[in-house]
Amino acid sequence: MSARAWERWRAQVEEAWTRHRSHPDLDRQLDAMQADFKARTAWVDELSEKEAEEMLHGLSACLAALQEAVGDTPGVDAP
C-alpha cells in the first residue's frame, strides 16, 4: 500500500465515520476508538514516500517468507 493509497483509505474511513452517527452512546465509544486509532497510526502519516515504500517492501518480503515457512509445515494452513 503506497502512502497515497493509505491516505485514500483513511479518508474513506473518516467519510464513512461521519455519515453513520445516530446513537450517542455508540458515538462516544466510537470516538474513543477513532482517537486511539489515530494515535496508534500517526507515525505512518509522518513517513516519507520512500520510507513507506521501503517499509511495505520489507513487510511483503516478511509475509512471503512466513507463507513459505508455513507451506513447509505439515498440518498448518498458509494465511
C-alpha positions in Angstrom: 0.0 0.0 0.0 1.5 3.3 -1.0 1.3 6.5 1.0 -1.4 7.8 -1.4 -3.4 4.6 -1.0 -3.1 4.9 2.8 -4.4 8.5 2.6 -7.3 7.5 0.3 -8.3 4.6 2.6 -8.1 6.8 5.7 -10.2 9.5 4.0 -12.8 6.9 3.1 -12.9 5.6 6.7 -13.3 9.1 8.0 -16.1 9.9 5.5 -18.0 6.7 6.4 -17.4 7.6 10.1 -19.2 10.9 9.8 -22.1 9.6 7.7 -23.2 6.9 10.3 -23.6 8.7 13.6 -27.0 8.2 15.2 -26.6 6.6 18.6 -25.0 8.8 21.3 -23.6 6.0 23.5 -22.1 4.2 20.5 -20.8 7.5 19.1 -18.8 8.1 22.3 -17.3 4.7 22.2 -16.5 5.1 18.5 -15.0 8.5 19.1 -12.7 6.9 21.7 -11.8 4.1 19.3 -11.1 6.6 16.5 -8.8 8.7 18.7 -7.0 5.6 19.7 -6.6 4.5 16.1 -5.3 7.9 15.0 -2.8 7.9 17.9 -1.6 4.4 17.0 -1.2 5.2 13.3 0.0 8.8 13.4 3.6 7.7 12.8 2.5 6.4 9.3 1.4 9.9 8.3 4.9 11.2 9.1 6.7 8.7 6.8 8.1 10.0 3.5 7.0 8.2 0.3 10.4 6.5 0.2 10.2 5.3 3.8 6.6 4.0 3.2 7.7 2.1 0.1 10.7 0.6 2.0 8.6 -0.4 4.9 6.0 -2.0 2.6 8.6 -3.8 0.6 10.1 -5.3 3.8 6.6 -6.3 5.0 5.9 -8.0 1.7 9.2 -9.9 2.0 8.4 -10.9 5.5 5.0 -12.2 4.6 6.3 -14.1 1.7 8.9 -15.8 4.0 6.2 -16.6 6.5 4.0 -18.1 3.8 6.9 -20.2 2.5 7.7 -21.4 6.1 4.1 -22.3 6.8 3.8 -24.0 3.5 6.6 -26.3 4.5 5.0 -27.2 7.8 2.7 -30.2 7.8 -0.8 -29.6 9.3 -0.6 -25.8 9.2 -2.6 -23.8 6.6 -1.0 -20.8 5.0 -2.7 -17.5 5.6 
